[in-house]
Amino acid sequence: MIPKTVSVIIPAYNAERTIVQCLQAIKQQSLPALEVIVVDDGSKDLTVELAKKLAVVIASHRKGAGGARNTGVYAARGDIVVFTDSDCIPNPDWLKKISDAFKEETVVAVAGGYSDHRGEKFIGKFAFWELSRRRKNMPLYVETAVSNNFAVRSEVFKKVGGFAEFFEGATLEDMVFSFQVSRIGKVRWLQDNGVSHYFHETLRGYLQQQFAFGRDTVVVYKKIPALLSVKTHQGRLIYFETLIAGLVIFSLFRPWSWFAIGVCILWCLNFKLLGDVFKYGGPMMFVQALCVIIVRDFNMVLSVVAGCIKIMTQRNPIE
């Protein structure tokens, strides 16, 4: 069945800085949405007041990003439910391209990546370049995807049971959900249908987010071992980098030459990314990227340790 109507669901928490831009971009789509639903997750700023001018607003009572999306879907009426985040700005033909992809009857969901970054800070640009490079050669059909650019048939969403609500913050609830959806039918990846995004603009915020992703990745793989055989949207290179970074840390107890060799290997693994940084950001950002890569990879090692501790100290870390 070819779906006819589209509902857009946006979880939001303290999003006054970006929510208006997000909603205006959705209102200006070449294919109008049946409805736009913002699910506020307990914001303490002007998010609700601003969103009410452009969308239906529902309170989710601090259920987290996954729970907020679930609340929105069960209030939606569209044949397709489309998710994005309050800090994302979709392109004008975003909904039309998504809807067209559903004309293939075996497609149960449609996903995409990023088209651009917002903001002028280096760390935001680096995050965009890094993720764009990681997802440059995605296949036509994927098994996991991110929820800030994801659409699914309404009946399939309800069949899966929605997003998991056990994560501390927005981390891997979308990977778990999209993997479950991919067991039912095809998840189409649209390489040319990205959303522009406000990434973290401080190194601390970026590292905290990466730490949470790494920690919860360990927990998810323990709970769903089938994911180990899947090429996820995270990309396998980051796993290999984390392993090498762990060996580099171990080499601190060895001669310093071992440490230097390990750092060079980490930089070599990011050769293409560093090329992008030099091309688009110049020599200064290239040097900054060299430093961020090392700090990020060491941070990922710590996140894996935290994930292992979480598994060992909680009887059922995922319910």
Contacts in CASP RR format, 6 or more apart in sequence:
PFRMAT RR
TARGET T0000
AUTHOR 0000-0000-0000
METHOD contacts of the structure
MODEL  1
MIPKTVSVIIPAYNAERTIVQCLQAIKQQSLPALEVIVVDDGSKDLTVEL
AKKLAVVIASHRKGAGGARNTGVYAARGDIVVFTDSDCIPNPDWLKKISD
AFKEETVVAVAGGYSDHRGEKFIGKFAFWELSRRRKNMPLYVETAVSNNF
AVRSEVFKKVGGFAEFFEGATLEDMVFSFQVSRIGKVRWLQDNGVSHYFH
ETLRGYLQQQFAFGRDTVVVYKKIPALLSVKTHQGRLIYFETLIAGLVIF
SLFRPWSWFAIGVCILWCLNFKLLGDVFKYGGPMMFVQALCVIIVRDFNM
VLSVVAGCIKIMTQRNPIE
1 79 0 8 1.000
1 105 0 8 1.000
2 102 0 8 1.000
2 103 0 8 1.000
2 105 0 8 1.000
3 78 0 8 1.000
3 79 0 8 1.000
3 80 0 8 1.000
3 99 0 8 1.000
3 102 0 8 1.000
3 153 0 8 1.000
4 79 0 8 1.000
5 34 0 8 1.000
5 77 0 8 1.000
5 78 0 8 1.000
5 79 0 8 1.000
5 80 0 8 1.000
6 31 0 8 1.000
6 33 0 8 1.000
6 34 0 8 1.000
6 78 0 8 1.000
6 79 0 8 1.000
6 80 0 8 1.000
6 81 0 8 1.000
6 82 0 8 1.000
6 95 0 8 1.000
6 98 0 8 1.000
6 99 0 8 1.000
6 151 0 8 1.000
7 33 0 8 1.000
7 34 0 8 1.000
7 35 0 8 1.000
7 36 0 8 1.000
7 37 0 8 1.000
7 73 0 8 1.000
7 76 0 8 1.000
7 77 0 8 1.000
7 78 0 8 1.000
7 80 0 8 1.000
7 81 0 8 1.000
7 82 0 8 1.000
7 154 0 8 1.000
8 26 0 8 1.000
8 33 0 8 1.000
8 35 0 8 1.000
8 36 0 8 1.000
8 37 0 8 1.000
8 81 0 8 1.000
8 82 0 8 1.000
8 83 0 8 1.000
8 84 0 8 1.000
8 95 0 8 1.000
9 37 0 8 1.000
9 39 0 8 1.000
9 69 0 8 1.000
9 72 0 8 1.000
9 73 0 8 1.000
9 76 0 8 1.000
9 81 0 8 1.000
9 82 0 8 1.000
9 83 0 8 1.000
10 19 0 8 1.000
10 22 0 8 1.000
10 23 0 8 1.000
10 36 0 8 1.000
10 37 0 8 1.000
10 38 0 8 1.000
10 39 0 8 1.000
10 55 0 8 1.000
10 83 0 8 1.000
10 84 0 8 1.000
10 85 0 8 1.000
10 86 0 8 1.000
11 38 0 8 1.000
11 39 0 8 1.000
11 41 0 8 1.000
11 60 0 8 1.000
11 64 0 8 1.000
11 65 0 8 1.000
11 66 0 8 1.000
11 67 0 8 1.000
11 68 0 8 1.000
11 69 0 8 1.000
11 85 0 8 1.000
11 86 0 8 1.000
11 170 0 8 1.000
12 19 0 8 1.000
12 38 0 8 1.000
12 39 0 8 1.000
12 40 0 8 1.000
12 41 0 8 1.000
12 43 0 8 1.000
12 47 0 8 1.000
12 51 0 8 1.000
12 68 0 8 1.000
12 86 0 8 1.000
13 40 0 8 1.000
13 41 0 8 1.000
13 42 0 8 1.000
13 43 0 8 1.000
13 47 0 8 1.000
13 64 0 8 1.000
13 65 0 8 1.000
13 86 0 8 1.000
14 43 0 8 1.000
14 44 0 8 1.000
14 45 0 8 1.000
14 47 0 8 1.000
15 22 0 8 1.000
15 43 0 8 1.000
15 45 0 8 1.000
15 47 0 8 1.000
15 86 0 8 1.000
15 87 0 8 1.000
16 43 0 8 1.000
16 45 0 8 1.000
16 46 0 8 1.000
16 47 0 8 1.000
16 50 0 8 1.000
17 87 0 8 1.000
17 198 0 8 1.000
18 86 0 8 1.000
18 87 0 8 1.000
18 89 0 8 1.000
18 118 0 8 1.000
18 198 0 8 1.000
19 38 0 8 1.000
19 47 0 8 1.000
19 50 0 8 1.000
19 51 0 8 1.000
19 86 0 8 1.000
20 50 0 8 1.000
20 54 0 8 1.000
21 89 0 8 1.000
22 84 0 8 1.000
22 85 0 8 1.000
22 86 0 8 1.000
22 87 0 8 1.000
22 88 0 8 1.000
22 89 0 8 1.000
22 90 0 8 1.000
23 36 0 8 1.000
23 38 0 8 1.000
23 51 0 8 1.000
23 54 0 8 1.000
23 55 0 8 1.000
24 54 0 8 1.000
25 89 0 8 1.000
25 90 0 8 1.000
25 91 0 8 1.000
25 92 0 8 1.000
26 33 0 8 1.000
26 36 0 8 1.000
26 84 0 8 1.000
26 90 0 8 1.000
26 95 0 8 1.000
27 36 0 8 1.000
27 54 0 8 1.000
28 92 0 8 1.000
29 90 0 8 1.000
29 92 0 8 1.000
29 93 0 8 1.000
29 94 0 8 1.000
29 95 0 8 1.000
29 96 0 8 1.000
30 92 0 8 1.000
30 93 0 8 1.000
30 95 0 8 1.000
30 96 0 8 1.000
31 93 0 8 1.000
31 95 0 8 1.000
31 96 0 8 1.000
31 99 0 8 1.000
32 95 0 8 1.000
33 82 0 8 1.000
33 95 0 8 1.000
34 77 0 8 1.000
34 78 0 8 1.000
35 56 0 8 1.000
35 76 0 8 1.000
35 77 0 8 1.000
35 78 0 8 1.000
36 54 0 8 1.000
36 55 0 8 1.000
36 56 0 8 1.000
37 55 0 8 1.000
37 56 0 8 1.000
37 57 0 8 1.000
37 58 0 8 1.000
37 72 0 8 1.000
37 75 0 8 1.000
37 76 0 8 1.000
38 47 0 8 1.000
38 51 0 8 1.000
38 55 0 8 1.000
38 56 0 8 1.000
38 57 0 8 1.000
38 58 0 8 1.000
38 86 0 8 1.000
39 57 0 8 1.000
39 58 0 8 1.000
39 59 0 8 1.000
39 60 0 8 1.000
39 68 0 8 1.000
39 69 0 8 1.000
39 71 0 8 1.000
39 72 0 8 1.000
40 47 0 8 1.000
40 48 0 8 1.000
40 51 0 8 1.000
40 57 0 8 1.000
40 58 0 8 1.000
40 59 0 8 1.000
40 60 0 8 1.000
40 68 0 8 1.000
41 60 0 8 1.000
41 62 0 8 1.000
41 63 0 8 1.000
41 64 0 8 1.000
41 65 0 8 1.000
41 68 0 8 1.000
42 59 0 8 1.000
42 60 0 8 1.000
42 61 0 8 1.000
42 62 0 8 1.000
47 86 0 8 1.000
48 57 0 8 1.000
48 59 0 8 1.000
51 57 0 8 1.000
56 75 0 8 1.000
58 71 0 8 1.000
58 72 0 8 1.000
58 75 0 8 1.000
60 67 0 8 1.000
60 68 0 8 1.000
60 71 0 8 1.000
60 72 0 8 1.000
63 70 0 8 1.000
63 71 0 8 1.000
63 165 0 8 1.000
64 165 0 8 1.000
64 167 0 8 1.000
64 169 0 8 1.000
64 170 0 8 1.000
65 147 0 8 1.000
65 163 0 8 1.000
65 167 0 8 1.000
65 169 0 8 1.000
65 170 0 8 1.000
65 173 0 8 1.000
66 147 0 8 1.000
66 162 0 8 1.000
66 163 0 8 1.000
66 164 0 8 1.000
66 165 0 8 1.000
66 167 0 8 1.000
66 170 0 8 1.000
66 173 0 8 1.000
67 163 0 8 1.000
67 165 0 8 1.000
69 83 0 8 1.000
69 147 0 8 1.000
69 162 0 8 1.000
69 163 0 8 1.000
70 161 0 8 1.000
70 162 0 8 1.000
70 163 0 8 1.000
70 165 0 8 1.000
73 81 0 8 1.000
73 154 0 8 1.000
73 157 0 8 1.000
73 158 0 8 1.000
73 162 0 8 1.000
76 154 0 8 1.000
78 154 0 8 1.000
79 153 0 8 1.000
79 154 0 8 1.000
80 98 0 8 1.000
80 99 0 8 1.000
80 102 0 8 1.000
80 151 0 8 1.000
80 152 0 8 1.000
80 153 0 8 1.000
80 154 0 8 1.000
81 151 0 8 1.000
81 152 0 8 1.000
81 154 0 8 1.000
81 157 0 8 1.000
82 95 0 8 1.000
82 98 0 8 1.000
82 150 0 8 1.000
82 151 0 8 1.000
83 147 0 8 1.000
83 148 0 8 1.000
83 149 0 8 1.000
83 150 0 8 1.000
83 151 0 8 1.000
84 90 0 8 1.000
84 148 0 8 1.000
84 149 0 8 1.000
84 195 0 8 1.000
85 147 0 8 1.000
85 148 0 8 1.000
85 197 0 8 1.000
87 118 0 8 1.000
87 197 0 8 1.000
87 198 0 8 1.000
88 148 0 8 1.000
88 149 0 8 1.000
88 195 0 8 1.000
88 196 0 8 1.000
88 197 0 8 1.000
88 198 0 8 1.000
89 118 0 8 1.000
89 195 0 8 1.000
89 196 0 8 1.000
89 197 0 8 1.000
90 149 0 8 1.000
90 194 0 8 1.000
90 195 0 8 1.000
91 115 0 8 1.000
91 193 0 8 1.000
91 194 0 8 1.000
91 195 0 8 1.000
91 196 0 8 1.000
93 193 0 8 1.000
94 193 0 8 1.000
94 194 0 8 1.000
94 195 0 8 1.000
97 190 0 8 1.000
97 192 0 8 1.000
97 193 0 8 1.000
98 110 0 8 1.000
98 151 0 8 1.000
98 190 0 8 1.000
98 193 0 8 1.000
101 107 0 8 1.000
101 110 0 8 1.000
101 188 0 8 1.000
101 190 0 8 1.000
102 110 0 8 1.000
102 151 0 8 1.000
102 153 0 8 1.000
104 186 0 8 1.000
104 188 0 8 1.000
106 185 0 8 1.000
106 186 0 8 1.000
107 185 0 8 1.000
107 186 0 8 1.000
107 187 0 8 1.000
107 188 0 8 1.000
108 152 0 8 1.000
108 153 0 8 1.000
108 156 0 8 1.000
108 181 0 8 1.000
108 184 0 8 1.000
108 185 0 8 1.000
108 186 0 8 1.000
108 187 0 8 1.000
109 145 0 8 1.000
109 150 0 8 1.000
109 151 0 8 1.000
109 152 0 8 1.000
109 153 0 8 1.000
109 156 0 8 1.000
109 178 0 8 1.000
109 181 0 8 1.000
109 182 0 8 1.000
109 185 0 8 1.000
109 186 0 8 1.000
109 187 0 8 1.000
109 188 0 8 1.000
110 150 0 8 1.000
110 151 0 8 1.000
110 152 0 8 1.000
110 187 0 8 1.000
110 188 0 8 1.000
110 190 0 8 1.000
111 142 0 8 1.000
111 145 0 8 1.000
111 146 0 8 1.000
111 149 0 8 1.000
111 150 0 8 1.000
111 151 0 8 1.000
111 178 0 8 1.000
111 187 0 8 1.000
111 188 0 8 1.000
111 189 0 8 1.000
111 190 0 8 1.000
111 233 0 8 1.000
112 145 0 8 1.000
112 146 0 8 1.000
112 149 0 8 1.000
112 150 0 8 1.000
112 189 0 8 1.000
112 190 0 8 1.000
112 191 0 8 1.000
112 193 0 8 1.000
112 194 0 8 1.000
112 195 0 8 1.000
113 131 0 8 1.000
113 135 0 8 1.000
113 146 0 8 1.000
113 149 0 8 1.000
113 193 0 8 1.000
113 194 0 8 1.000
113 195 0 8 1.000
114 128 0 8 1.000
114 131 0 8 1.000
114 132 0 8 1.000
114 149 0 8 1.000
114 194 0 8 1.000
114 195 0 8 1.000
114 196 0 8 1.000
114 197 0 8 1.000
115 193 0 8 1.000
115 194 0 8 1.000
115 195 0 8 1.000
115 196 0 8 1.000
116 128 0 8 1.000
116 196 0 8 1.000
116 197 0 8 1.000
117 124 0 8 1.000
117 125 0 8 1.000
117 127 0 8 1.000
117 128 0 8 1.000
117 196 0 8 1.000
117 197 0 8 1.000
117 198 0 8 1.000
117 199 0 8 1.000
118 196 0 8 1.000
118 197 0 8 1.000
118 198 0 8 1.000
118 199 0 8 1.000
119 125 0 8 1.000
119 198 0 8 1.000
119 201 0 8 1.000
121 201 0 8 1.000
121 202 0 8 1.000
122 285 0 8 1.000
122 288 0 8 1.000
123 199 0 8 1.000
123 200 0 8 1.000
123 201 0 8 1.000
123 202 0 8 1.000
123 203 0 8 1.000
123 206 0 8 1.000
123 292 0 8 1.000
124 199 0 8 1.000
124 200 0 8 1.000
124 201 0 8 1.000
124 206 0 8 1.000
125 199 0 8 1.000
125 280 0 8 1.000
125 281 0 8 1.000
125 285 0 8 1.000
126 206 0 8 1.000
126 277 0 8 1.000
126 285 0 8 1.000
126 288 0 8 1.000
126 289 0 8 1.000
126 292 0 8 1.000
127 199 0 8 1.000
127 200 0 8 1.000
127 206 0 8 1.000
128 197 0 8 1.000
128 199 0 8 1.000
129 273 0 8 1.000
129 276 0 8 1.000
129 277 0 8 1.000
129 280 0 8 1.000
130 273 0 8 1.000
132 276 0 8 1.000
133 272 0 8 1.000
133 273 0 8 1.000
133 276 0 8 1.000
134 234 0 8 1.000
134 235 0 8 1.000
134 237 0 8 1.000
134 238 0 8 1.000
135 233 0 8 1.000
135 235 0 8 1.000
138 189 0 8 1.000
138 191 0 8 1.000
138 233 0 8 1.000
139 189 0 8 1.000
139 231 0 8 1.000
140 188 0 8 1.000
140 189 0 8 1.000
141 186 0 8 1.000
141 187 0 8 1.000
141 188 0 8 1.000
141 189 0 8 1.000
142 178 0 8 1.000
142 182 0 8 1.000
142 187 0 8 1.000
142 189 0 8 1.000
142 233 0 8 1.000
143 178 0 8 1.000
143 179 0 8 1.000
143 182 0 8 1.000
143 187 0 8 1.000
143 230 0 8 1.000
143 231 0 8 1.000
143 232 0 8 1.000
144 174 0 8 1.000
144 175 0 8 1.000
144 178 0 8 1.000
144 179 0 8 1.000
144 182 0 8 1.000
144 227 0 8 1.000
144 230 0 8 1.000
144 232 0 8 1.000
144 233 0 8 1.000
144 234 0 8 1.000
145 174 0 8 1.000
145 175 0 8 1.000
145 178 0 8 1.000
145 187 0 8 1.000
145 189 0 8 1.000
145 233 0 8 1.000
146 174 0 8 1.000
146 175 0 8 1.000
146 233 0 8 1.000
147 163 0 8 1.000
147 173 0 8 1.000
147 174 0 8 1.000
147 177 0 8 1.000
147 178 0 8 1.000
148 195 0 8 1.000
148 197 0 8 1.000
149 193 0 8 1.000
149 194 0 8 1.000
149 195 0 8 1.000
150 174 0 8 1.000
150 178 0 8 1.000
152 181 0 8 1.000
156 181 0 8 1.000
156 184 0 8 1.000
156 185 0 8 1.000
157 181 0 8 1.000
159 184 0 8 1.000
160 177 0 8 1.000
160 180 0 8 1.000
160 181 0 8 1.000
160 184 0 8 1.000
162 177 0 8 1.000
163 173 0 8 1.000
163 174 0 8 1.000
163 176 0 8 1.000
163 177 0 8 1.000
164 173 0 8 1.000
164 176 0 8 1.000
164 177 0 8 1.000
164 318 0 8 1.000
165 173 0 8 1.000
166 318 0 8 1.000
166 319 0 8 1.000
167 173 0 8 1.000
167 216 0 8 1.000
168 212 0 8 1.000
168 216 0 8 1.000
169 212 0 8 1.000
171 212 0 8 1.000
171 213 0 8 1.000
171 215 0 8 1.000
171 216 0 8 1.000
172 213 0 8 1.000
172 216 0 8 1.000
172 217 0 8 1.000
172 220 0 8 1.000
175 220 0 8 1.000
175 227 0 8 1.000
175 232 0 8 1.000
175 233 0 8 1.000
175 234 0 8 1.000
176 220 0 8 1.000
176 224 0 8 1.000
178 187 0 8 1.000
179 224 0 8 1.000
179 226 0 8 1.000
179 227 0 8 1.000
179 230 0 8 1.000
179 232 0 8 1.000
181 187 0 8 1.000
199 206 0 8 1.000
200 206 0 8 1.000
200 209 0 8 1.000
203 292 0 8 1.000
203 295 0 8 1.000
206 296 0 8 1.000
207 295 0 8 1.000
207 296 0 8 1.000
207 299 0 8 1.000
210 296 0 8 1.000
210 299 0 8 1.000
210 300 0 8 1.000
210 303 0 8 1.000
211 299 0 8 1.000
211 300 0 8 1.000
211 302 0 8 1.000
211 303 0 8 1.000
211 306 0 8 1.000
212 303 0 8 1.000
213 234 0 8 1.000
213 303 0 8 1.000
214 300 0 8 1.000
214 303 0 8 1.000
214 304 0 8 1.000
214 306 0 8 1.000
214 307 0 8 1.000
215 303 0 8 1.000
215 304 0 8 1.000
215 306 0 8 1.000
215 307 0 8 1.000
215 310 0 8 1.000
216 307 0 8 1.000
217 234 0 8 1.000
217 303 0 8 1.000
217 304 0 8 1.000
218 303 0 8 1.000
218 304 0 8 1.000
218 306 0 8 1.000
218 307 0 8 1.000
218 308 0 8 1.000
218 310 0 8 1.000
218 311 0 8 1.000
219 307 0 8 1.000
219 310 0 8 1.000
219 311 0 8 1.000
219 317 0 8 1.000
219 318 0 8 1.000
220 227 0 8 1.000
220 318 0 8 1.000
221 227 0 8 1.000
221 228 0 8 1.000
222 311 0 8 1.000
222 317 0 8 1.000
222 318 0 8 1.000
223 317 0 8 1.000
223 318 0 8 1.000
237 269 0 8 1.000
238 300 0 8 1.000
240 269 0 8 1.000
241 266 0 8 1.000
241 269 0 8 1.000
241 270 0 8 1.000
241 297 0 8 1.000
241 300 0 8 1.000
242 297 0 8 1.000
242 300 0 8 1.000
242 301 0 8 1.000
242 304 0 8 1.000
244 262 0 8 1.000
244 265 0 8 1.000
244 266 0 8 1.000
244 269 0 8 1.000
244 297 0 8 1.000
245 266 0 8 1.000
245 294 0 8 1.000
245 297 0 8 1.000
245 298 0 8 1.000
245 300 0 8 1.000
245 301 0 8 1.000
246 298 0 8 1.000
246 301 0 8 1.000
247 262 0 8 1.000
248 258 0 8 1.000
248 259 0 8 1.000
248 262 0 8 1.000
248 263 0 8 1.000
248 265 0 8 1.000
248 266 0 8 1.000
248 297 0 8 1.000
248 298 0 8 1.000
249 298 0 8 1.000
249 301 0 8 1.000
251 258 0 8 1.000
251 259 0 8 1.000
251 261 0 8 1.000
251 262 0 8 1.000
252 259 0 8 1.000
263 294 0 8 1.000
266 293 0 8 1.000
266 294 0 8 1.000
266 297 0 8 1.000
267 274 0 8 1.000
267 290 0 8 1.000
267 293 0 8 1.000
270 289 0 8 1.000
270 293 0 8 1.000
273 289 0 8 1.000
273 293 0 8 1.000
274 286 0 8 1.000
274 289 0 8 1.000
274 290 0 8 1.000
274 293 0 8 1.000
275 286 0 8 1.000
277 285 0 8 1.000
277 286 0 8 1.000
277 289 0 8 1.000
278 285 0 8 1.000
278 286 0 8 1.000
310 317 0 8 1.000
311 317 0 8 1.000
END
